[in-house]
Amino acid sequence: MTQYTVPALLLLGLATLPLHGCDGDTDNALLPPVDTESRTPVTDERIGNLEAPIPPQCYTKTEAEHNPCYTCHQNYDRDKAARMNQLDDGHLQGGYLFSDVGVTNHWDNLFVDRRDWQASISDDQILTYINQDNYSDLAPRLEKQGWEGFTPDLDNYHLAAGAFDKQGLARDGSHWVAFNYKPFPGTFWPTNGSTDDAVIRLPAAFREIDGSYQRELYLLNLTLLEMAIKQHDSMSIPATDETRLNTDLNGDGRVSGIARTLKKRQHYLGDARNIEIAFQQYPQGAELMHTVRYVGIDEHDVIGVPPRMKELRYMRKIRALENHDVRSRYDRERKDKHRGLLPTFVNLHEKGMENGMGWVMQGFIEDYDGRLRPQSHEENLFCMGCHAAVGVTIDQTFALARKVDGAEGWGYIDLQGMPDAANISEPGGEIRNYLKRAGGGSEFRENPEMVDKWYRADGSLNEEAIANADVYTLITPSRERALKLNKAYTHIVRHQSYIHGRDATWLPARNVFTEVDESEPPLPAEFRFFQWDLRMDWQPPRNQEKLARHP
């Protein structure tokens, strides 16, 4: 096999904020202690896994029939519809085409037995832990130490839905906006270890008219962006008085009164009126935040989003790409993959890491005591695989394309009552289709609770039960499983072993390769090349009407 050295870009400098923690460290006694020698060093001085962008799920054993790969790797018929993402990596469905470094699975945490660790933490201890606020002190600590990168500026974000009004706008006036979306299939389902949310913010010009903030305008421009990502010609909006904006919003040729539909247009509105709406791209200066959290459990055993964050992830669009630049960058990515070259990204140190497609990314993750700290360089590399080089994304992002359409979708994520909508490329509930193709409730097929709930004894899917369930019922765990997931993950926190994997497992994985045999045949054609699109079809009749909310 070819021998590789560490690319120079990976070792350019150290972050000035200590990665291992900050002054005033205090041990969180809710979790078992781990001595320093048993913890993974958190450092930017070396890279242990040069293929960190390959996620653990890519090492799943398909056993000649199971295909969870289609939700990331796709080809699209460009004669039928244009698409910004031109990677065309559908051939990776069920195939193990790795570099010489990538054939070794570096995600050792998948094979750790954490049952003794779980037993040492009481239910009350873990519930207390996940309901602590580890967000609010992050910004003051960063500012105190002269941090030059992004500093989270959304007040009370630990309160989850409590930080936003009914339309998703942040109550603190920071202009972050939450939206309701369907979780990405597999790993991002709460039953597999984490809850999450996503928020967006556009630059001032998209929120203002003549320098004055206009809430209605902001929601209109957010909707225009949503339409650009999803390629819709029109979309519902909150009731908006056209005369206040002196603009024909619904395309009826008049400026006459209340509009509840926004028609496609070439430019944004307000002070952004000279900014052209780019095809399936966010405008320069757009920001996204995504928190990955523990699985919350309330007093009625309802699963939700708790205060404690596992991670806070941030993206900022630093440049919009011209069409020729998009083509060139995807051509280069395909060529590099074909040649088996290792991925490289521009390291901006405290200011983040460029993904090569117009975005800068940063991440914060729990330190030994459960406080959020900046991720190391290698920990940041983990995020780059999904946000730089998979064929299914739209402008290297996931969540906005999966948002509930239009006015109804502005507001904090809420899975209760959400139907198992189809995606736009095929009929049938998306979760139903995933469970059939993946052969289990995750890429690893090692979630027994999902098997018991949704599969029959002969291994076939119980489609009748699935058809009558909303997304909340389909993908959230029981209280017992949620407690186990939360306890298992704290083992990774205490050992600071994120570079070895972040999956909240407690039994050593059976359906995962430790080393990929390059002679392993790809999936047979009948289980390969499923056509799937990130975007959802929320409209009946293909999709059932919204289900009644849970009590």
CORCORNOR-V121781 format. One record per backbone hydrogen bond with DSSP energy under -1.0 kcal/mol. NH is the residue of the N-H (numbers start at 1). CO is the residue of the C=O. If there is no record, write none. Layout:
NH,CO
NH,CO
//
This chain:
10,7
11,8
13,11
31,28
38,35
39,36
40,495
52,49
54,51
58,55
59,56
60,57
61,511
65,62
66,62
67,437
71,68
72,69
73,69
80,77
81,77
89,74
92,89
93,90
95,92
98,96
103,99
104,101
105,514
108,106
109,500
110,107
111,108
112,109
114,506
118,114
119,115
120,116
121,118
126,122
127,123
128,124
129,125
130,126
131,127
132,129
138,135
141,137
142,138
143,139
144,140
145,141
146,143
147,142
157,154
159,156
160,157
162,159
163,160
164,161
165,169
168,165
170,176
171,163
173,170
177,200
178,168
179,198
180,409
182,402
189,186
191,475
192,189
193,190
195,293
197,291
199,289
200,177
201,287
206,203
207,204
209,212
212,209
214,207
218,214
219,215
220,216
221,217
222,218
223,219
224,220
225,221
226,222
227,223
228,224
229,225
230,226
231,227
232,227
235,262
237,260
240,259
242,257
246,242
247,242
259,240
262,235
263,249
264,233
268,275
271,208
272,269
273,270
275,272
277,266
281,278
285,317
286,283
287,201
288,315
289,199
290,313
292,311
293,195
294,308
296,304
298,302
301,298
304,296
308,130
310,292
311,292
312,364
313,290
314,362
315,288
316,360
317,286
318,358
319,358
326,322
327,323
328,324
329,325
330,326
331,327
332,328
333,329
334,330
335,331
336,332
337,333
338,334
339,335
340,337
341,336
348,352
351,348
352,349
353,361
354,346
355,359
360,316
361,353
362,314
364,312
365,373
366,310
367,371
370,367
373,365
375,363
380,376
381,377
382,378
383,380
384,381
387,383
389,385
392,72
394,397
397,394
402,399
403,400
404,180
409,406
410,407
411,178
418,415
421,419
424,535
426,423
430,421
433,429
434,430
435,431
436,432
437,433
438,434
439,435
451,447
452,448
453,449
454,450
455,451
456,460
459,456
462,454
463,461
466,462
467,463
469,466
471,418
472,415
474,470
475,471
476,472
482,478
483,479
484,480
485,481
486,482
487,483
488,484
489,485
490,486
491,488
493,489
494,490
495,491
497,492
500,497
501,498
505,503
509,110
513,59
516,103
520,517
527,524
528,525
537,422
543,539
547,417
//
